[in-house]
Amino acid sequence: MTRRALVIGGSLGGLIAAHLLRASGWDAVVFERNEEELASRGVGLGTHPQLIAILKRAGIAFDETMGIKVPKVICLDREGRIVIAQPTVRTMSGWARLYRALRDALPEQTYRLGKNLCRVEQAGAAVTAHFADGARERGDLLLGADGIRSVVRAQYLPQAQPVYAGYVAWRAVLDEDLVPLEIRREIFDLYTFCLPEGEQLLAYPVPGRDHDTTVGRRAYNIVWYRPTDAHALADLCTDAAGRHHDAGIPPPLIRPEVIARVKAEAKALVAPQIAEIFTRTTPFFQPIYDLESPRLVFGCAALIGDAAFVARPHVGAGTTKAAIDAASLADSIRDAGGDLDAGLARYERVQLPFGVEMVALGRRQGAYLSAQLKPADERSAEELNRDIGDVLRAHGTRSEQVRAIVNARGLDVHVQSPM
């Protein structure tokens, strides 16, 4: 009899898990809380060899059209001059580009929209998901792939809460043909840093509308990390009607004066090439959090991706981590034969230390930004002074850092492509 997996959360981690479980003979069904497809959500993301290998295992051929290769990483000073440049090997893709490929490859009836989970019920070897519309779905396994505000995690680990890192990421994206030609020729194809005191901005090309990577139809993505204390964050998350949005304000509700202020600050603080692009967009922001779960398995329910651990985005491996979780889970279950409990126990044993190390790496790389809210006399030397070369080297070795965590822990997460 075919076993059934209920995957709660239809983003990238949930989709990858569904594909890998289906490849192992499971009937995996994805339940997404939103009423509409997620393809318009998300912006740029970096890829790693581990992610590409797992996508291939899931049946997604990651080819030249799915990403944009950047040959060099540079840092611009306030006047727009290159102060340091290093060769790099990075492929920048887009969240929506990967989502579309994974979603289209999944049978239509196995992806359900508008399914807002209320609670999980377990009895013996069965698990039942109860949804807000009154529907119930029964399975042999339930995966919480429902992100940083996971309903599944909240039920089993109410004490595990996201921790605010003390800064936000302002994000902006602009179509390539709207970038002034001189700026496009100078920096569009490069990975660019700007490092105002106490802040960090990075920018790079990503797939454009309809996920197009053709020259002239791409887009330019900007991420600007800015220290923001709790009081200032509360103000940013308050809309024009005075309503406060604890979980993060929807971009259309950010007050016009907030947008105008950050654009003016871009002109004052970052390289003029980047400021010109930024001010042509409608930027939005995301508070930066990290999260650690002390457990991943609860009977026949398990957590993966951001529902389990959230590492700060400096590692550039959020999607890669979710993919490794999904691969480890599918392989652990497969290798345990018919013993689901043993497979889930192995998954937790493997992925708990991996998640802890990923969160720690993100904290180390974001320590300078978090420290800006401390008095200067309480900061360490590294928190007071930032080495530009170190920042660029950390960027250039991201994939090696992820691989080192896997190797140091002796983890076999089965990320290799099949022969």
Secondary structure, DSSP 8 states (H G I E B T S, - for coil): ---EEEEE--SHHHHHHHHHHHHTT-EEEEE-SSSS-STTS--EEE--HHHHHHHHHTT----GGG-EEEEEEEEE-TTS-EEEEEEEEEEEEEHHHHHHHHHHTS-GGGEESS--EEEEEEETTEEEEEETTS-EEEESEEEE---TT-HHHHHH-TT---EEEEEEEEEEEEEGGGS-HHHHHHHTTSEEEE--TT-EEEEEEE--GGG--STTS-EEEEEEEEE--HHHHHHHTB-TTS-B-TT---GGGS-HHHHHHHHHHHHHHS-HHHHHHHHTS--EEEEEEEB--S--EETTEEE-GGGT-B--GGG--HHHHHHHHHHHHHHHHHHTTT-HHHHHHHHHHHHHHHHHHHHHHHHHHHHHHHGGGS-GGGS-HHHH---HHHHHHHHHTHHHHHHHHHHHTT-----S---
